[in-house]
Amino acid sequence: MPKILLVEDNEENAIFLKELLLGERYLVDHIDDGQEALLQLQCAEYDLLILDWQLPKVSGIEICRQYRAKGGKAPVIMLTGKLTDVDKETGLDAGADDYLTKPYSLKELLARLRALLRRVSLQQDAKLVVADVEMDTANFLVTKGGVEIPLLPKEFALLEFFMRNTNKVFSSDALLQRVWDTDSEASSNALRSAMRRLRQKLGEDGDNSIIENIHGVGYRMRGK
């Protein structure tokens, strides 16, 4: 489940956009300040960034420039009222992948987001296999031993994250950051509940689970 950082200082626009993106089953963090966005990017990972060009304290262009300079790889789409070729060139040179000029079509915005995310997904496997667990991310399908397992969105997102990062240990905080909205009220209890449901649906429990609980540290999915 892609996680998006939306940096937009217009509250009305931000609320509308966030609801739109949540309706498309994206995870969304919203920040209305450019400086805060830079701080957020130091401690969280995203699959895509939506940046308004004109922001308080630090512009969207500067956010993009600094993000790329520090090795940030996620696609960036700029929302701007600027129209000149020079402005467009400035944005692309800063590392933006695409831009939309205000006012823009919501259908076009969603189409461009999907296109950018598809570009990323082409660099990743759409079908994942760990032991007898198989996942088809394109069709939201998981099977174990050939039997389909119905998962809730958070369970699916957790399992996908583990399957892409086998044999690595992640703390509860790291998993909450990656799989839940940063501004949600999710806690370690929510994570434990989701993990318990996921293990039960996989037909595993305790020490026999492919997803191990490393006491006092976090969780790890055993790979090959």
RAKANOR-V47093 format. One record per pair of residues at least 4 apart in sequence whose ideal C-beta (glycine too) atoms are under 6 Angstrom apart, sorted by the first residue. I is the first residue (numbers start at 1). J is the second residue. Records with the same first field share a line. If there is no record, write none. Layout:
I=J / J
This chain:
1=27 / 157
2=26 / 47 / 117
3=27 / 46 / 47
4=26 / 28 / 48
5=29 / 46 / 49
6=28 / 30 / 50
7=31 / 37 / 51
8=13 / 14 / 52
9=32 / 55 / 56
14=30
18=28 / 30
21=26 / 28
22=28
27=181
29=181 / 182
31=36 / 37 / 40
33=56 / 57
34=55 / 57 / 58 / 63
35=57 / 58
37=63
38=63
40=44
41=67
44=177
46=74
47=74
48=74 / 75
49=74 / 76
50=77
51=60 / 63 / 78
52=60 / 79
53=60 / 78 / 80
55=59 / 60
58=62 / 63
60=78
61=94
64=76 / 94 / 95 / 96
65=94
67=72
68=72 / 95
75=97 / 116
76=96 / 97
77=98
78=91 / 96 / 99
79=100
80=99
81=102
82=87
89=93
91=96 / 99
92=96
97=116
98=112
100=104 / 109
104=108 / 109
126=137 / 138
127=136
128=135 / 163
129=134
130=163 / 166 / 223
131=210
132=144 / 145
133=144
134=143
135=142 / 163
136=141
142=149 / 151
143=147 / 148
144=149 / 202
149=201
151=155 / 156
154=194
155=194 / 197 / 198
157=179
158=179 / 194 / 198
161=178
162=221
166=221 / 223
167=223
169=214 / 217 / 218 / 220
170=174 / 175 / 218 / 219
171=218
172=188 / 191
175=179 / 191
176=180 / 186 / 191
180=184 / 186
186=190
199=204 / 205 / 209
204=208 / 209
210=222
211=219 / 221
212=220
213=219
214=218 / 220
